[in-house]
Amino acid sequence: MSEEKYTMWFTRRRESNVMDGTRAHILKVVDTCEELEKCILAIIEKDNEKAFQAIARLDKNEKAADSIEVSLNEDLAIGQLPSKDREDLMHLVKRMDQIADFTKDASRNLQVVLEAGIEVPDKVWKYFSVLANNGLRGAKEVKLCLDFLGDDDEQFFIHHKNVHNIEHENDDLYFKIKKELVTSLTLSPRVMFIMRDIIHAIENATDNCKAAADLMHIILTANK
């Protein structure tokens, strides 16, 4: 992408379908992550009704993010950007959408736990709430990366680094929780399986935060 086209798409044309849609998309992704944290906090509070409501809102936000992704891909397919640049942007949108996809995977497993009435120690839920909060923080940092992309390189790189730091935090916490589940808790194998799936989904969501931020980094540096 030439400097002129880069500026056109990421700075001057804030009204463009692509930019408006991309911003709407990441907002829905952030909303999805926020509802996961609310769900886990409600479980800690022993308020299952509140937890189910959060899951329902999460599902609605994830579906909205999917719909925006489809629309964005259609806009990019008929746009005037070179094929390589369209491909980069499509990959970016896909990575952002996968944050919501994996967050929804976590919520589905939480729903199984709630519907089955499975007893899980509060200690585990507190670990999960930190993991989910990190996922939410990561998604918010991705949004900030997008906000500053093409406008303020210094701020962009600050938030890009924040995404990396959060991803490293969740990697460490992911293995800490797995060790805790295996060595310190007496949960049944079926419960252990579901708990593992929940933390794996959240960790994957955070990995995709990092991947989305890195793609923006590539787009930025490739067009200097």
Backbone as CSV, one residue per row, in Angstrom:
resi,resn,N_x,N_y,N_z,CA_x,CA_y,CA_z,C_x,C_y,C_z
1,MET,0.849,-1.177,0.000,0.000,0.000,0.000,0.895,1.240,0.000
2,SER,0.652,2.170,-0.889,1.434,3.396,-0.920,1.106,4.238,0.294
3,GLU,2.001,5.207,0.618,1.743,6.096,1.754,0.432,6.834,1.566
4,GLU,0.147,7.237,0.314,-1.098,7.965,0.031,-2.306,7.106,0.339
5,LYS,-2.271,5.832,-0.131,-3.416,4.958,0.119,-3.529,4.611,1.594
6,TYR,-2.374,4.416,2.245,-2.391,4.120,3.672,-3.079,5.254,4.435
7,THR,-2.670,6.475,4.138,-3.261,7.639,4.800,-4.750,7.729,4.499
8,MET,-5.107,7.448,3.271,-6.511,7.539,2.876,-7.371,6.591,3.698
9,TRP,-6.901,5.351,3.869,-7.718,4.348,4.533,-7.690,4.463,6.052
10,PHE,-6.567,4.888,6.629,-6.442,4.848,8.079,-6.437,6.213,8.753
11,THR,-6.390,7.278,8.005,-6.398,8.592,8.628,-7.494,9.478,8.069
12,ARG,-7.501,9.702,6.768,-8.459,10.640,6.193,-9.867,10.076,6.120
13,ARG,-9.964,8.790,5.812,-11.294,8.236,5.555,-11.865,7.562,6.786
14,ARG,-11.981,8.323,7.871,-12.582,7.779,9.078,-14.052,7.428,8.849
15,GLU,-14.650,8.012,7.821,-16.042,7.728,7.539,-16.210,6.489,6.667
16,SER,-15.121,5.893,6.240,-15.211,4.755,5.319,-15.890,3.564,5.979
17,ASN,-16.506,2.719,5.159,-17.165,1.522,5.675,-16.188,0.616,6.404
18,VAL,-14.975,0.526,5.863,-13.989,-0.367,6.450,-13.597,0.106,7.847
19,MET,-13.262,1.377,7.987,-12.839,1.863,9.296,-13.985,1.863,10.291
20,ASP,-15.156,2.320,9.858,-16.314,2.321,10.760,-16.653,0.898,11.197
21,GLY,-16.621,-0.005,10.234,-16.949,-1.393,10.537,-15.926,-2.055,11.443
22,THR,-14.647,-1.762,11.213,-13.594,-2.351,12.038,-13.707,-1.872,13.477
23,ARG,-14.013,-0.595,13.648,-14.182,-0.059,15.000,-15.428,-0.635,15.677
24,ALA,-16.514,-0.757,14.934,-17.726,-1.368,15.493,-17.458,-2.818,15.886
25,HIS,-16.652,-3.484,15.069,-16.330,-4.896,15.317,-15.555,-5.063,16.621
26,ILE,-14.492,-4.284,16.813,-13.674,-4.459,18.019,-14.465,-4.064,19.267
27,LEU,-15.402,-3.129,19.136,-16.242,-2.780,20.283,-17.106,-3.965,20.714
28,LYS,-17.655,-4.699,19.747,-18.454,-5.887,20.071,-17.581,-6.987,20.668
29,VAL,-16.355,-7.090,20.179,-15.414,-8.064,20.731,-15.125,-7.733,22.195
30,VAL,-14.869,-6.463,22.469,-14.616,-6.032,23.850,-15.844,-6.324,24.724
31,ASP,-17.031,-6.037,24.210,-18.257,-6.312,24.965,-18.373,-7.800,25.295
32,THR,-17.987,-8.639,24.358,-18.035,-10.083,24.581,-17.123,-10.484,25.742
33,CYS,-15.905,-9.953,25.744,-14.954,-10.253,26.822,-15.445,-9.725,28.164
34,GLU,-16.083,-8.576,28.133,-16.595,-7.981,29.368,-17.685,-8.855,29.986
35,GLU,-18.541,-9.433,29.139,-19.616,-10.279,29.656,-19.073,-11.578,30.251
36,LEU,-17.959,-12.069,29.721,-17.364,-13.273,30.310,-16.896,-12.985,31.732
37,GLU,-16.239,-11.857,31.914,-15.795,-11.496,33.261,-16.999,-11.342,34.185
38,LYS,-18.062,-10.692,33.709,-19.260,-10.517,34.534,-19.867,-11.865,34.923
39,CYS,-19.842,-12.803,34.002,-20.382,-14.135,34.270,-19.619,-14.810,35.408
40,ILE,-18.293,-14.769,35.340,-17.483,-15.427,36.364,-17.642,-14.731,37.708
41,LEU,-17.711,-13.416,37.700,-17.927,-12.687,38.954,-19.286,-13.025,39.557
42,ALA,-20.290,-13.205,38.706,-21.614,-13.592,39.200,-21.577,-14.988,39.813
43,ILE,-20.800,-15.884,39.225,-20.655,-17.237,39.785,-20.018,-17.162,41.166
44,ILE,-19.006,-16.315,41.300,-18.352,-16.135,42.602,-19.358,-15.617,43.625
45,GLU,-20.269,-14.745,43.178,-21.301,-14.181,44.062,-22.456,-15.156,44.299
46,LYS,-22.388,-16.353,43.696,-23.449,-17.366,43.818,-24.767,-16.892,43.197
47,ASP,-24.670,-16.056,42.195,-25.854,-15.520,41.515,-25.926,-16.124,40.111
48,ASN,-26.490,-17.328,40.030,-26.527,-18.037,38.750,-27.394,-17.328,37.712
49,GLU,-28.478,-16.704,38.172,-29.340,-15.985,37.227,-28.564,-14.864,36.533
50,LYS,-27.806,-14.145,37.301,-26.980,-13.071,36.757,-25.925,-13.628,35.805
51,ALA,-25.380,-14.790,36.140,-24.379,-15.425,35.288,-24.990,-15.835,33.949
52,PHE,-26.185,-16.431,33.989,-26.861,-16.823,32.744,-27.194,-15.604,31.883
53,GLN,-27.563,-14.505,32.523,-27.857,-13.281,31.770,-26.615,-12.768,31.058
54,ALA,-25.473,-12.856,31.735,-24.220,-12.438,31.110,-23.879,-13.326,29.925
55,ILE,-24.112,-14.622,30.059,-23.850,-15.551,28.955,-24.738,-15.220,27.761
56,ALA,-26.001,-14.888,28.024,-26.927,-14.538,26.934,-26.465,-13.271,26.216
57,ARG,-26.037,-12.282,26.976,-25.536,-11.055,26.350,-24.255,-11.317,25.575
58,LEU,-23.404,-12.161,26.135,-22.155,-12.524,25.452,-22.456,-13.159,24.099
59,ASP,-23.398,-14.089,24.098,-23.769,-14.767,22.854,-24.280,-13.774,21.815
60,LYS,-25.084,-12.825,22.255,-25.626,-11.802,21.358,-24.503,-10.939,20.776
61,ASN,-23.546,-10.542,21.616,-22.435,-9.714,21.150,-21.527,-10.472,20.189
62,GLU,-21.317,-11.746,20.469,-20.462,-12.548,19.580,-21.105,-12.706,18.209
63,LYS,-22.414,-12.915,18.184,-23.130,-13.016,16.908,-23.054,-11.687,16.146
64,ALA,-23.157,-10.571,16.865,-23.056,-9.262,16.225,-21.666,-9.061,15.639
65,ALA,-20.638,-9.494,16.366,-19.268,-9.387,15.856,-19.100,-10.216,14.591
66,ASP,-19.676,-11.418,14.579,-19.611,-12.266,13.384,-20.266,-11.583,12.188
67,SER,-21.424,-10.970,12.437,-22.148,-10.295,11.359,-21.330,-9.143,10.784
68,ILE,-20.686,-8.389,11.669,-19.848,-7.272,11.206,-18.658,-7.795,10.414
69,GLU,-18.084,-8.912,10.862,-16.957,-9.500,10.131,-17.351,-9.846,8.696
70,VAL,-18.524,-10.439,8.535,-19.003,-10.795,7.188,-19.144,-9.544,6.332
71,SER,-19.740,-8.501,6.893,-19.934,-7.254,6.161,-18.600,-6.611,5.789
72,LEU,-17.638,-6.660,6.717,-16.318,-6.086,6.449,-15.619,-6.820,5.313
73,ASN,-15.708,-8.118,5.327,-15.075,-8.891,4.258,-15.697,-8.581,2.902
74,GLU,-17.011,-8.348,2.889,-17.678,-7.960,1.640,-17.195,-6.597,1.165
75,ASP,-17.053,-5.652,2.095,-16.558,-4.317,1.739,-15.133,-4.384,1.203
76,LEU,-14.304,-5.195,1.846,-12.914,-5.310,1.413,-12.809,-5.992,0.049
77,ALA,-13.700,-6.935,-0.208,-13.648,-7.667,-1.468,-13.927,-6.778,-2.671
78,ILE,-14.746,-5.736,-2.468,-15.108,-4.868,-3.598,-14.375,-3.526,-3.545
79,GLY,-13.461,-3.386,-2.565,-12.736,-2.128,-2.428,-11.631,-1.987,-3.454
80,GLN,-10.933,-0.854,-3.386,-9.905,-0.536,-4.369,-8.498,-0.803,-3.858
81,LEU,-8.364,-1.359,-2.665,-7.037,-1.655,-2.154,-6.407,-2.801,-2.931
82,PRO,-5.074,-2.825,-3.043,-4.391,-3.964,-3.655,-4.707,-5.253,-2.899
83,SER,-4.609,-6.373,-3.589,-5.016,-7.652,-3.004,-4.246,-7.974,-1.725
84,LYS,-2.960,-7.666,-1.662,-2.166,-7.960,-0.462,-2.675,-7.154,0.734
85,ASP,-3.026,-5.909,0.503,-3.517,-5.066,1.592,-4.900,-5.518,2.059
86,ARG,-5.744,-5.918,1.100,-7.054,-6.459,1.478,-6.871,-7.719,2.326
87,GLU,-5.917,-8.551,1.920,-5.665,-9.794,2.653,-5.201,-9.500,4.082
88,ASP,-4.300,-8.522,4.238,-3.827,-8.163,5.578,-4.978,-7.705,6.462
89,LEU,-5.861,-6.872,5.906,-6.984,-6.359,6.689,-7.992,-7.464,7.023
90,MET,-8.204,-8.369,6.076,-9.103,-9.494,6.349,-8.550,-10.371,7.478
91,HIS,-7.230,-10.586,7.456,-6.607,-11.369,8.526,-6.750,-10.663,9.863
92,LEU,-6.617,-9.349,9.856,-6.766,-8.574,11.090,-8.175,-8.741,11.662
93,VAL,-9.167,-8.578,10.806,-10.556,-8.713,11.255,-10.815,-10.131,11.767
94,LYS,-10.245,-11.121,11.080,-10.427,-12.514,11.505,-9.824,-12.745,12.872
95,ARG,-8.631,-12.223,13.108,-7.987,-12.389,14.408,-8.817,-11.741,15.514
96,MET,-9.334,-10.552,15.237,-10.161,-9.887,16.234,-11.430,-10.696,16.500
97,ASP,-11.996,-11.264,15.447,-13.212,-12.053,15.620,-12.945,-13.314,16.434
98,GLN,-11.744,-13.872,16.291,-11.418,-15.082,17.045,-11.294,-14.810,18.540
99,ILE,-11.011,-13.559,18.920,-11.039,-13.213,20.336,-12.440,-13.489,20.885
100,ALA,-13.442,-13.027,20.158,-14.832,-13.250,20.575,-15.213,-14.722,20.465
101,ASP,-14.731,-15.402,19.428,-15.060,-16.823,19.252,-14.588,-17.660,20.438
102,PHE,-13.341,-17.462,20.839,-12.809,-18.244,21.954,-13.454,-17.846,23.281
103,THR,-13.801,-16.562,23.410,-14.495,-16.120,24.610,-15.858,-16.801,24.702
104,LYS,-16.526,-16.939,23.568,-17.810,-17.650,23.564,-17.616,-19.126,23.915
105,ASP,-16.525,-19.732,23.443,-16.240,-21.127,23.814,-16.137,-21.267,25.336
106,ALA,-15.464,-20.315,25.962,-15.342,-20.354,27.423,-16.715,-20.246,28.071
107,SER,-17.559,-19.359,27.546,-18.880,-19.161,28.148,-19.769,-20.394,27.994
108,ARG,-19.621,-21.094,26.890,-20.421,-22.313,26.700,-20.066,-23.369,27.739
109,ASN,-18.784,-23.476,28.033,-18.368,-24.435,29.059,-18.816,-23.987,30.448
110,LEU,-18.813,-22.673,30.676,-19.353,-22.169,31.941,-20.830,-22.497,32.064
111,GLN,-21.542,-22.414,30.957,-22.966,-22.744,30.962,-23.186,-24.209,31.328
112,VAL,-22.324,-25.089,30.814,-22.418,-26.512,31.162,-22.230,-26.705,32.662
113,VAL,-21.235,-26.029,33.217,-20.960,-26.133,34.644,-22.176,-25.671,35.456
114,LEU,-22.768,-24.570,35.055,-23.919,-24.028,35.780,-25.138,-24.938,35.661
115,GLU,-25.422,-25.380,34.442,-26.615,-26.199,34.224,-26.501,-27.567,34.904
116,ALA,-25.276,-28.080,35.010,-25.080,-29.384,35.649,-24.979,-29.267,37.163
117,GLY,-24.922,-28.039,37.663,-24.808,-27.850,39.107,-23.498,-28.348,39.670
118,ILE,-22.454,-28.253,38.886,-21.142,-28.748,39.313,-20.533,-27.817,40.353
119,GLU,-20.080,-28.396,41.441,-19.463,-27.614,42.511,-17.968,-27.426,42.212
120,VAL,-17.559,-26.177,42.169,-16.156,-25.841,41.919,-15.707,-24.897,43.030
121,PRO,-14.542,-25.142,43.630,-14.075,-24.275,44.725,-13.975,-22.817,44.298
122,ASP,-14.279,-21.919,45.232,-14.184,-20.485,44.951,-12.779,-20.092,44.515
123,LYS,-11.799,-20.790,45.037,-10.406,-20.492,44.677,-10.204,-20.589,43.179
124,VAL,-10.829,-21.592,42.553,-10.707,-21.772,41.108,-11.374,-20.619,40.373
125,TRP,-12.585,-20.258,40.807,-13.301,-19.160,40.147,-12.545,-17.843,40.266
126,LYS,-11.882,-17.630,41.370,-11.103,-16.397,41.531,-9.925,-16.362,40.568
127,TYR,-9.288,-17.519,40.379,-8.241,-17.603,39.358,-8.823,-17.273,37.980
128,PHE,-9.989,-17.850,37.704,-10.618,-17.652,36.396,-11.005,-16.190,36.182
129,SER,-11.415,-15.511,37.274,-11.810,-14.111,37.122,-10.604,-13.247,36.733
130,VAL,-9.433,-13.579,37.258,-8.218,-12.844,36.877,-7.878,-13.125,35.415
131,LEU,-8.003,-14.383,35.021,-7.734,-14.777,33.640,-8.669,-14.034,32.686
132,ALA,-9.959,-13.981,33.038,-10.949,-13.299,32.196,-10.714,-11.802,32.172
133,ASN,-10.320,-11.230,33.314,-10.032,-9.800,33.352,-8.844,-9.462,32.456
134,ASN,-7.838,-10.313,32.458,-6.704,-10.103,31.558,-7.141,-10.179,30.098
135,GLY,-8.057,-11.107,29.803,-8.573,-11.191,28.441,-9.297,-9.922,28.035
136,LEU,-10.088,-9.373,28.955,-10.793,-8.114,28.694,-9.800,-6.976,28.508
137,ARG,-8.802,-6.899,29.367,-7.774,-5.863,29.233,-7.062,-5.971,27.887
138,GLY,-6.775,-7.203,27.475,-6.110,-7.396,26.188,-6.956,-6.903,25.032
139,ALA,-8.255,-7.204,25.061,-9.153,-6.756,23.994,-9.253,-5.236,23.965
140,LYS,-9.286,-4.614,25.156,-9.336,-3.150,25.205,-8.057,-2.529,24.643
141,GLU,-6.925,-3.180,24.890,-5.658,-2.670,24.349,-5.614,-2.823,22.830
142,VAL,-6.207,-3.879,22.306,-6.300,-4.039,20.854,-7.120,-2.898,20.269
143,LYS,-8.225,-2.564,20.934,-9.038,-1.433,20.479,-8.220,-0.143,20.463
144,LEU,-7.417,0.079,21.496,-6.598,1.281,21.552,-5.524,1.271,20.462
145,CYS,-4.974,0.104,20.165,-4.034,-0.012,19.040,-4.711,0.454,17.754
146,LEU,-5.935,0.005,17.550,-6.676,0.393,16.350,-6.970,1.887,16.354
147,ASP,-7.300,2.436,17.517,-7.594,3.866,17.621,-6.404,4.719,17.173
148,PHE,-5.200,4.275,17.522,-4.008,5.078,17.238,-3.297,4.679,15.944
149,LEU,-3.751,3.612,15.295,-3.122,3.164,14.063,-3.234,4.237,12.985
150,GLY,-2.089,4.719,12.512,-2.092,5.732,11.474,-2.213,7.151,11.979
151,ASP,-2.454,7.309,13.280,-2.610,8.646,13.863,-1.444,9.013,14.778
152,ASP,-1.061,8.091,15.650,-0.045,8.381,16.659,0.781,7.120,16.887
153,ASP,1.927,7.054,16.220,2.757,5.855,16.299,3.232,5.572,17.720
154,GLU,3.586,6.611,18.451,4.098,6.421,19.810,3.048,5.758,20.698
155,GLN,1.822,6.261,20.636,0.745,5.657,21.418,0.424,4.252,20.937
156,PHE,0.470,4.058,19.622,0.215,2.719,19.099,1.176,1.713,19.707
157,PHE,2.467,2.031,19.723,3.463,1.077,20.216,3.360,0.875,21.726
158,ILE,2.897,1.886,22.455,2.657,1.701,23.887,1.593,0.633,24.105
159,HIS,0.492,0.738,23.368,-0.599,-0.222,23.558,-0.276,-1.580,22.946
160,HIS,0.505,-1.581,21.889,0.978,-2.852,21.318,1.796,-3.613,22.358
161,LYS,2.682,-2.902,23.065,3.481,-3.538,24.112,2.598,-4.015,25.252
162,ASN,1.577,-3.234,25.598,0.652,-3.646,26.657,-0.033,-4.958,26.327
163,VAL,-0.421,-5.125,25.061,-1.049,-6.390,24.635,-0.088,-7.550,24.870
164,HIS,1.162,-7.365,24.490,2.167,-8.419,24.687,2.338,-8.741,26.164
165,ASN,2.389,-7.711,26.996,2.571,-7.943,28.434,1.397,-8.719,29.027
166,ILE,0.195,-8.363,28.614,-0.996,-9.060,29.110,-0.997,-10.511,28.647
167,GLU,-0.610,-10.724,27.403,-0.563,-12.101,26.883,0.430,-12.943,27.668
168,HIS,1.570,-12.364,28.021,2.559,-13.089,28.829,2.008,-13.377,30.218
169,GLU,1.298,-12.421,30.803,0.677,-12.626,32.117,-0.295,-13.800,32.078
170,ASN,-1.123,-13.846,31.039,-2.107,-14.920,30.964,-1.466,-16.263,30.651
171,ASP,-0.374,-16.262,29.906,0.359,-17.509,29.685,0.833,-18.082,31.017
172,ASP,1.445,-17.220,31.830,1.941,-17.675,33.132,0.796,-18.131,34.029
173,LEU,-0.285,-17.364,34.034,-1.427,-17.711,34.876,-2.095,-18.998,34.396
174,TYR,-2.145,-19.196,33.098,-2.725,-20.406,32.510,-2.036,-21.658,33.059
175,PHE,-0.715,-21.647,33.063,0.017,-22.814,33.557,-0.074,-22.932,35.070
176,LYS,-0.159,-21.796,35.757,-0.331,-21.840,37.206,-1.655,-22.483,37.580
177,ILE,-2.711,-22.118,36.852,-4.027,-22.694,37.130,-4.048,-24.176,36.792
178,LYS,-3.450,-24.550,35.670,-3.398,-25.975,35.313,-2.696,-26.774,36.393
179,LYS,-1.584,-26.251,36.895,-0.848,-26.941,37.959,-1.705,-27.063,39.207
180,GLU,-2.424,-25.994,39.530,-3.308,-26.004,40.702,-4.409,-27.048,40.539
181,LEU,-4.991,-27.105,39.362,-6.056,-28.078,39.115,-5.561,-29.506,39.270
182,VAL,-4.350,-29.755,38.806,-3.813,-31.119,38.795,-3.259,-31.536,40.150
183,THR,-2.586,-30.626,40.838,-1.836,-31.013,42.039,-2.525,-30.710,43.361
184,SER,-3.402,-29.710,43.377,-3.912,-29.248,44.673,-5.397,-29.468,44.885
185,LEU,-6.133,-29.775,43.846,-7.579,-29.886,43.967,-8.048,-31.305,43.681
186,THR,-9.103,-31.686,44.374,-9.652,-33.029,44.173,-10.958,-32.928,43.391
187,LEU,-10.831,-32.583,42.128,-11.987,-32.501,41.249,-12.087,-33.771,40.428
188,SER,-13.317,-34.119,40.056,-13.506,-35.310,39.236,-12.931,-35.082,37.839
189,PRO,-12.576,-36.147,37.121,-12.012,-35.987,35.774,-12.912,-35.193,34.839
190,ARG,-14.225,-35.371,34.934,-15.133,-34.644,34.046,-15.104,-33.144,34.327
191,VAL,-14.990,-32.788,35.606,-14.907,-31.377,35.960,-13.569,-30.797,35.534
192,MET,-12.513,-31.567,35.742,-11.175,-31.129,35.327,-11.153,-30.866,33.814
193,PHE,-11.824,-31.708,33.061,-11.859,-31.566,31.605,-12.518,-30.243,31.215
194,ILE,-13.645,-29.941,31.841,-14.361,-28.700,31.524,-13.551,-27.483,31.965
195,MET,-12.962,-27.553,33.158,-12.163,-26.430,33.654,-10.979,-26.156,32.721
196,ARG,-10.368,-27.226,32.263,-9.242,-27.078,31.343,-9.691,-26.412,30.060
197,ASP,-10.865,-26.782,29.548,-11.377,-26.173,28.322,-11.658,-24.686,28.500
198,ILE,-12.135,-24.303,29.681,-12.425,-22.893,29.934,-11.148,-22.068,29.911
199,ILE,-10.134,-22.511,30.662,-8.898,-21.719,30.703,-8.185,-21.741,29.356
200,HIS,-8.313,-22.840,28.633,-7.681,-22.918,27.311,-8.340,-21.927,26.353
201,ALA,-9.657,-21.812,26.416,-10.371,-20.881,25.538,-9.990,-19.435,25.845
202,ILE,-9.922,-19.094,27.138,-9.556,-17.720,27.500,-8.121,-17.420,27.085
203,GLU,-7.243,-18.388,27.274,-5.844,-18.192,26.884,-5.720,-18.016,25.375
204,ASN,-6.517,-18.766,24.611,-6.525,-18.614,23.151,-7.061,-17.246,22.733
205,ALA,-8.060,-16.752,23.460,-8.588,-15.414,23.165,-7.487,-14.368,23.346
206,THR,-6.717,-14.500,24.422,-5.636,-13.553,24.676,-4.537,-13.688,23.633
207,ASP,-4.256,-14.906,23.195,-3.284,-15.110,22.115,-3.706,-14.369,20.855
208,ASN,-5.007,-14.365,20.583,-5.498,-13.674,19.388,-5.491,-12.158,19.554
209,CYS,-5.544,-11.675,20.797,-5.322,-10.242,21.028,-3.915,-9.877,20.558
210,LYS,-2.950,-10.671,20.967,-1.563,-10.436,20.570,-1.413,-10.532,19.055
211,ALA,-2.043,-11.537,18.445,-1.933,-11.721,16.993,-2.541,-10.530,16.247
212,ALA,-3.671,-10.010,16.735,-4.305,-8.856,16.089,-3.428,-7.619,16.204
213,ALA,-2.862,-7.387,17.386,-1.972,-6.241,17.573,-0.732,-6.365,16.691
214,ASP,-0.214,-7.575,16.568,0.971,-7.787,15.720,0.663,-7.549,14.250
215,LEU,-0.540,-7.910,13.819,-0.927,-7.646,12.430,-1.023,-6.144,12.166
216,MET,-1.540,-5.406,13.138,-1.572,-3.950,12.977,-0.147,-3.378,12.915
217,HIS,0.732,-3.963,13.711,2.141,-3.559,13.691,2.723,-3.782,12.297
218,ILE,2.432,-4.921,11.704,2.918,-5.239,10.364,2.368,-4.243,9.340
219,ILE,1.068,-3.978,9.427,0.442,-3.023,8.511,1.088,-1.649,8.641
220,LEU,1.342,-1.253,9.881,1.941,0.059,10.126,3.368,0.153,9.594
221,THR,4.208,-0.790,9.973,5.618,-0.715,9.621,5.867,-0.995,8.137
222,ALA,4.999,-1.766,7.509,5.181,-2.096,6.103,4.874,-0.927,5.193
223,ASN,4.202,0.093,5.730,3.777,1.209,4.897,4.405,2.536,5.299
224,LYS,5.556,2.432,5.956,6.304,3.631,6.305,7.056,4.163,5.083
